[in-house]
Amino acid sequence: MTDRLRNRYLYTPRQKFFAAVIALLVVGVPLGWAVKTWTTPENRSCAEGVERPQGSDECVGVNGEGFDFRVPELAEVAGLIGRENATLKADQYATVAVLLPLTSPDPGMRVKVLHELQGAYARQYRANHESNSETPKIRLVLANTGKGNAHWRSTVDRLTAMTGAPHRLRAVTGVATSSTEVRLAVTALTKAGVAVVGTTITADDIANGPGHNRFPGLARVSPTNGDEAKALAHFGRVDAAKALLVQDTRTGDHYTDTLKSAFAASLKGAPYEPQLFTSPADPTEEGTTANTFKQITHLICDTRAETVFFAGRHTQLRQFINALGARGCVERPFTILTGDEGSYLGADAKLNRKALKARLTVRYASLAHPDAWRAAPGRPVPATGGSTVAYETFVTDIARASKKPVALADGQAIVAYDAMATAVHAIRQATPDGAAHPELADVASQWPQVKGSLRVQGASGWICLDNFGNPYNKAVPIVELAEDGSQRFVAIAWPEGSPPAASCLPPRRG
């Protein structure tokens, strides 16, 4: 029977032909598809100027056409920026980039990113439509460095390649965390001659100063950690004999490193050594520090301390507050004082609000607050250092950034708006009469002149820069975390102890 079937189906020429075709289809087509798959590079593009790096699903790069980097919360503001950019004519604009970890999975950072983009867009719109037709117009692009700013190098390389036509990148703002990666990004950008305006970087060592100019072309609109600590000290009049420092031992985080140095300097003569904890390599992760804080609260109860200075990031700050709220000596009141990372707490769903009702006061040095420049009964607006008019102008502008009201209590949108205003100011001041746009190097050299009558009227307060690009005696709102988790403005504090003179000219140092 087998021989008869073989003769019938395989031995005639016609049947041999059909057998060969079937074999080719069964074996050859899948093999050809596999070979093509192996030899054709994978398309990792996300949008114009944006792609997924090898080993990552994040969309990293630079885009100004409305791409939201696959982060749904950013779709509205990215679309607004893309539509504004589409109205600009070639050769009539300069580009400003907002450099941020747009795809960070950390909830606090995602809120921060959204608010910063909304503030930047609001100021772009004013520059292009509400500035008496001043030129050049401003094109805004979004630059994503990825989770933990891990992809800063490729994004910065793309930015530095955009300094020529047609983009004419003239400034980068954002750069909003005081981390090693951000420090490296700022170093690379300023080395390439690009002006940088930091929004919420506060580390003292990501700054220029007497005797060192590591970041030529860097300016900041936020006070340093040292200035925040001085403002807190002036405001709180803390008795060092009844104060204690809780600090992170992890090094390399410039925010934490400089904050603990600044707090230690203000606690000279304190009777207790600092209480130590070590955060994870990624401080946005929970780690095991909650267990450490549970032990530290026992030790705090053993002291005579009434005020606790906290030098650490917001995740660990929240864990510490939760632990101290459940302390054994709950009958004793404590005040926690910390830096601007406290601004994340209002949106932190893991914060135990009950802890704030356990005779625990949490106050932090904010970078901006919506009530700082609004008069209230018993709280007049300072005569210098900022103005109600500048803040109300911001309120009008920020309404354009979203169909819903933009949350302002964390100060992020306000500071981003001011950083963008400072970048626009420098670009236009550096543009010669009759020219369409400024030279790259001329923008980065503008910072020593941003003072006096040439100061920026910021929504967060006057921006008067010293010769090294640092804000002089910048207003520092002291904010208290209310029992319901809202962020309540308390008062404006000043690094120099009182508001600046009307001239706003930094004094000679040394």
Salt bridges, closest charged atoms under 4 A:
ASP3 OD1 - ARG6 NH1 2.81
GLU42 OE1 - ARG44 NH1 3.14
GLU42 OE2 - ARG52 NH2 3.63
ASP57 OD1 - ARG52 NH1 3.85
GLU58 OE1 - HIS151 NE2 3.95
GLU65 OE2 - ARG139 NH2 2.66
GLU73 OE2 - ARG110 NE 3.19
GLU84 OE1 - HIS129 NE2 3.00
ASP91 OD1 - ARG168 NH1 3.52
ASP106 OD2 - HIS314 NE2 3.57
GLU116 OE2 - LYS112 NZ 3.37
GLU130 OE2 - ARG400 NH2 3.49
GLU134 OE1 - ARG428 NH1 3.95
ASP157 OD1 - ARG153 NH2 2.97
ASP205 OD2 - ARG183 NH1 3.67
ASP205 OD2 - HIS254 ND1 2.77
ASP227 OD1 - LYS230 NZ 3.51
ASP253 OD2 - ARG250 NH2 3.20
ASP253 OD1 - ARG313 NH2 2.88
ASP257 OD1 - LYS260 NZ 3.64
GLU286 OE2 - ARG318 NH2 2.80
GLU286 OE2 - LYS350 NZ 3.38
GLU306 OE2 - LYS242 NZ 3.84
GLU341 OE2 - ARG313 NH1 2.76
GLU341 OE1 - HIS314 ND1 3.00
ASP348 OD2 - ARG318 NE 3.01
GLU392 OE2 - ARG374 NE 3.44
ASP397 OD2 - ARG126 NE 2.50
ASP397 OD1 - ARG400 NH1 2.84
ASP410 OD2 - HIS115 ND1 2.80
GLU480 OE1 - ARG363 NE 2.74
GLU480 OE2 - ARG488 NH2 3.01
GLU496 OE2 - ARG509 NH2 3.37
